[in-house]
């Protein structure tokens, strides 16, 4: 005779087998082992912890460890992830960043709060903070020279096509003007050492400039991020009027292909290897003395294999002197760049990142970038 516990376990398994329930309702992670028995959604362990932040709306239990009543299971059966998604995500704007299990906590926390607590995607008026095309407020910005974070006024203007900030609250002229056409934003909590850290980049004289900001309020910093994404998508829609949204959305903002320390030597290959922080941003490989430097010490354009770019998992045999043991050589039409990694895992991850762009044909506009790098003083 089947016990009550076994019957409930079988009912839970049957619920998880229903379409949509096999992945976390909020971040998409496979095999959710928790559920909100007030919202009727199945979630992963990580997102269940974030649901506890909105305990007045969502009450969670483990599908494995906690007891379940028949009425609770009937409610879960009547809702489920697909039905909940149709309700709580019905008006998500195309530009809005929907995080995955790979994303940082503040993005996932604010996504969960936006859906269930603020119900932003049931009413477009609630999306005003990031969809209006204009936003101003104060963010903590890291100083370029001393590393101190100071309050700075920021204005995002879609009409002007810029994000700008002011050094003094009553200043009439901005300290920096960042054009939306080269703007990018990506969350960097680990690198910046703050949970709400956002790295904004733009091109100044075709060189990358980093601006590091944060805000104590998670909603505020995520609204800035989605405001930038909204402005970027509208810029791209005007610039590429025939392109589909599905083609433009990957270009709205981007995470870096890879970041971390490598050692490098100079163009003559006789200089000693020096440890530097490297960032692979699409086809731009940049290196910095410190991960939070405002400007790169150097940038290398990585083209495609059909244009003479190759990555090799070693260094030339003629290289002497001390360096980390796992070498990488990037061959370009003009010269070779030599790098060394501390571990074999790092070496493989960097090679994978390089091959991602080398194996991809170059776009027409990328030839112009390559030409600029070749004639760069």
C-alpha positions, -999 to 999 in steps of 0.1 A, spaced: 0 0 0 14 34 -10 21 58 19 8 93 20 44 106 18 50 85 -14 18 97 -30 28 133 -24 62 127 -37 47 112 -69 23 142 -73 53 166 -69 72 147 -96 42 148 -119 39 186 -114 76 191 -123 71 171 -154 44 195 -167 56 219 -195 74 250 -180 78 236 -145 111 218 -152 131 251 -150 131 279 -124 103 304 -131 126 333 -125 162 325 -138 156 294 -159 179 271 -139 171 234 -145 156 211 -119 138 235 -94 136 220 -59 116 248 -43 82 264 -49 62 294 -39 29 280 -26 13 315 -27 23 324 -63 22 288 -77 56 288 -93 86 264 -91 119 280 -84 156 271 -78 173 272 -44 190 305 -52 157 323 -63 138 308 -34 161 328 -11 152 360 -30 115 352 -27 120 353 11 127 391 6 90 395 -4 76 372 22 43 392 23 37 380 -13 56 348 -17 60 319 7 84 292 -3 89 256 7 113 228 -4 97 203 -27 119 176 -11 123 184 26 91 202 36 56 187 40 29 195 14 -9 193 18 -32 182 -10 -47 217 -12 -13 233 -17 -5 208 -45 -38 214 -61 -30 252 -61 4 245 -76 -13 224 -103 -38 251 -111 -11 277 -117 24 265 -126 53 284 -143 37 289 -177 4 303 -164 23 326 -140 46 338 -167 16 347 -189 3 369 -160 34 384 -144 55 388 -176 28 398 -201 42 433 -208 79 429 -204 95 455 -228 118 441 -255 148 460 -240 143 449 -204 170 426 -192 155 392 -181 183 376 -160 194 340 -160 210 319 -133 244 332 -145 236 367 -135 243 386 -103 220 388 -73 208 424 -78 195 417 -113 177 385 -102 163 401 -70 149 432 -89 135 410 -116 116 390 -90 104 421 -72 94 438 -105 73 408 -114 55 399 -82 59 428 -58 57 459 -80 38 441 -109 56 463 -134 47 441 -163 10 443 -159 9 480 -163 31 500 -187 28 532 -165 49 514 -138 78 511 -164 82 549 -166 115 551 -146 134 532 -174 112 536 -205 106 573 -206 137 582 -226 150 606 -200 164 599 -166 184 620 -141 196 612 -106 227 607 -84 251 577 -85 283 570 -66 311 572 -92 346 560 -87 373 587 -90 398 581 -118 429 589 -98 421 582 -61 396 554 -63 371 572 -40 334 570 -48 317 604 -49 281 614 -56 277 626 -91 246 638 -110 239 617 -141 215 625 -170 204 600 -197 188 617 -226 175 597 -255 166 629 -274 202 641 -272 216 606 -277 239 609 -246 245 599 -210 264 626 -192 276 633 -156 284 664 -137 312 668 -111 293 694 -91 255 692 -84 250 728 -96 274 725 -126 261 738 -159 286 719 -181 290 681 -179 323 665 -169 318 638 -195 294 632 -224 290 595 -234 273 590 -268 246 563 -267 259 548 -300 291 534 -282 276 530 -247 277 497 -229 268 487 -193 274 455 -174 271 446 -137 305 439 -120 298 432 -83 329 410 -78 353 432 -97 341 464 -80 336 448 -45 301 462 -42 268 442 -48 253 469 -70 284 478 -90 278 488 -127 306 493 -152 297 517 -180 320 520 -210 320 543 -240 345 552 -268 365 584 -265 386 590 -296 380 553 -304 396 542 -271 376 526 -244 368 546 -213 355 529 -181 331 545 -156 324 526 -124 292 535 -105 268 520 -79 237 530 -59 227 517 -25 192 510 -38 190 479 -60 159 491 -79 176 524 -87 208 509 -103 188 483 -122 164 510 -135 195 530 -147 207 498 -164 174 492 -182 171 529 -190 204 526 -209 192 495 -226 160 512 -237 179 541 -251 204 518 -269 176 497 -285 158 528 -298 192 541 -312 198 508 -330 162 507 -344 168 541 -360 204 532 -372 193 498 -386 156 503 -396 153 470 -415 168 448 -387 145 427 -366 144 433 -328 158 397 -324 189 408 -343 193 441 -324 188 429 -288 222 411 -285 238 445 -294 219 465 -268 244 457 -239 269 429 -237 288 411 -210 325 406 -216 336 373 -233 364 369 -206 383 389 -180 412 381 -158 450 383 -153 475 372 -179 512 381 -184 523 400 -215 555 410 -232 562 439 -255 564 440 -293 600 430 -295 593 398 -274 625 405 -255 610 426 -227 601 408 -194 566 395 -190 543 417 -168 511 408 -151 481 428 -164 443 426 -162 428 417 -195 392 423 -208 379 407 -240 350 430 -252 338 415 -284 368 421 -308 386 444 -285 412 429 -262 422 455 -236 447 454 -208 449 474 -176 474 477 -148 445 476 -124 410 461 -130 393 494 -121 415 517 -143 395 543 -163 416 538 -194 432 507 -210 470 507 -213 466 491 -247 440 476 -270 443 449 -296 418 443 -324 410 406 -329 397 399 -364 386 367 -381 405 337 -393 398 345 -430 415 378 -425 447 363 -411 441 361 -373 451 329 -355 454 318 -319 480 292 -308 481 274 -275 518 281 -268 546 306 -271 575 306 -296 603 283 -286 627 313 -287 611 331 -258 633 331 -227 630 345 -192 604 337 -164 568 338 -172 536 318 -163 537 283 -178 507 283 -201 513 304 -232 491 318 -259 502 334 -292 478 356 -312 489 360 -348 476 391 -366 484 403 -401 509 428 -386 525 411 -356 524 384 -329 510 391 -294 524 368 -266 505 361 -234 510 336 -205 484 322 -181 489 309 -146 468 278 -150 458 255 -179 421 262 -171 427 299 -176 446 292 -209 417 271 -223 391 297 -213 411 325 -230 416 305 -261 378 297 -262 371 335 -259 396 343 -287 382 316 -310 346 329 -304 355 360 -325 382 346 -347 358 320 -360 332 346 -368 333 365 -401 339 402 -398 310 427 -403 315 456 -427 317 482 -399 344 460 -381 367 465 -411 367 503 -403 376 495 -366 404 472 -378 418 500 -401 418 525 -372 438 501 -351 463 495 -379 469 533 -382 467 541 -345 499 559 -334 
